Amino acid sequence: MAHHLTGKRSFLQLFGILGANLFPKTEDVQLGKQIDGEIRKNPKKYSILQGRPEIKAYVGQIGKKILASPEIRNREIHPYQYEVINDDSTVNAFCTPSGYV
């Protein structure tokens, strides 16, 4: 989709449209798992929200809507997982390779 003001596509949009990836799919999955593990080992920096299943369900519903897009490729090989970081000073959304959001 073009930028709403300039009408031009960004480099990252074009990169994604071309289906470019810096890693083979198998390495992408391994890297995502590794980064997810590192995040989970560091609860002081990335405190995962506990005890609020309705929030996790809401985020998961949004993820499912995004994954329903026909433009999402290779969804069957990525273990999409959604977590909420319990810290207002942390970036509000990010993902690691292979579907860890």
Summary of the structure (lengths in Angstrom):
residues: 101
radius of gyration: 15.5
end to end distance: 22.1
largest distance: 43.6
contacts: 205
relative contact order: 0.18
helix: 41%
strand: 5%
